[in-house]
Amino acid sequence: MHGPYRLWEHTHRFYEDGDETIIEDVVRYELPFWPFSEVFHPLVRLQLKRIFQFRQSAVRSCLLGADEQDKTRAVS
């Protein structure tokens, strides 16, 4: 399968922090057409940040429910 990235490695790490489980995404990517693509790097990074923020919200909603998600959002 091919995508828009020259390299895409996405792994998940799960670890305990007291009574909580932390889910950490580790993404390593390279844009195609280097060095010309470097001008687009800030835009791509912003888009990826938005994507993962949405996913974080969706995971919280699925695992905690809407009421608990609101409480964690107020603390964050």
C-alpha positions as CSV (number, residue, x, y, z in Angstrom):
1,M,0.0,0.0,0.0
2,H,1.3,3.4,-0.9
3,G,0.4,6.8,0.7
4,P,1.5,10.4,0.5
5,Y,4.6,9.9,2.7
6,R,8.0,8.6,1.7
7,L,8.2,7.0,5.2
8,W,5.4,6.4,7.7
9,E,6.0,4.5,11.0
10,H,3.3,4.7,13.6
11,T,3.5,2.8,16.8
12,H,1.5,2.8,20.0
13,R,2.9,2.6,23.5
14,F,0.8,1.9,26.5
15,Y,2.1,2.4,30.1
16,E,0.7,2.9,33.6
17,D,0.9,6.1,35.4
18,G,-0.6,5.5,38.8
19,D,-4.2,4.5,38.3
20,E,-4.2,5.7,34.7
21,T,-3.1,4.1,31.4
22,I,-1.2,6.4,29.1
23,I,-1.6,5.8,25.3
24,E,1.3,7.3,23.4
25,D,1.5,7.6,19.6
26,V,4.9,7.6,18.1
27,V,5.0,8.7,14.5
28,R,8.1,8.9,12.3
29,Y,7.5,10.2,8.8
30,E,9.3,11.7,5.8
31,L,7.8,13.7,3.1
32,P,8.4,12.9,-0.5
33,F,10.5,15.0,-2.9
34,W,13.0,16.1,-0.2
35,P,14.4,18.8,0.0
36,F,11.6,20.6,-1.8
37,S,8.9,19.2,0.4
38,E,10.5,20.8,3.5
39,V,8.5,24.0,2.8
40,F,5.3,22.0,3.5
41,H,6.6,20.4,6.8
42,P,4.9,22.9,9.2
43,L,1.6,22.5,7.4
44,V,1.8,18.7,7.5
45,R,2.8,18.8,11.2
46,L,-0.2,21.0,12.1
47,Q,-2.6,18.6,10.2
48,L,-1.2,15.6,11.9
49,K,-1.6,17.3,15.3
50,R,-5.2,18.0,14.5
51,I,-5.8,14.4,13.4
52,F,-4.3,12.9,16.6
53,Q,-6.2,15.4,18.8
54,F,-9.4,14.2,17.2
55,R,-8.4,10.6,17.7
56,Q,-7.6,11.3,21.4
57,S,-11.0,12.8,21.9
58,A,-12.7,9.8,20.2
59,V,-10.7,7.3,22.3
60,R,-11.6,9.1,25.5
61,S,-15.2,9.2,24.5
62,C,-15.3,5.5,23.7
63,L,-13.4,4.4,26.8
64,L,-14.7,6.9,29.4
65,G,-18.0,8.1,28.1
66,A,-19.1,11.7,27.5
67,D,-19.4,12.6,31.2
68,E,-15.9,11.4,32.1
69,Q,-14.4,13.0,29.0
70,D,-15.7,16.4,30.0
71,K,-14.1,16.0,33.5
72,T,-10.7,15.0,31.9
73,R,-10.9,17.9,29.5
74,A,-11.4,20.3,32.4
75,V,-8.3,19.0,34.1
76,S,-6.1,18.9,31.0
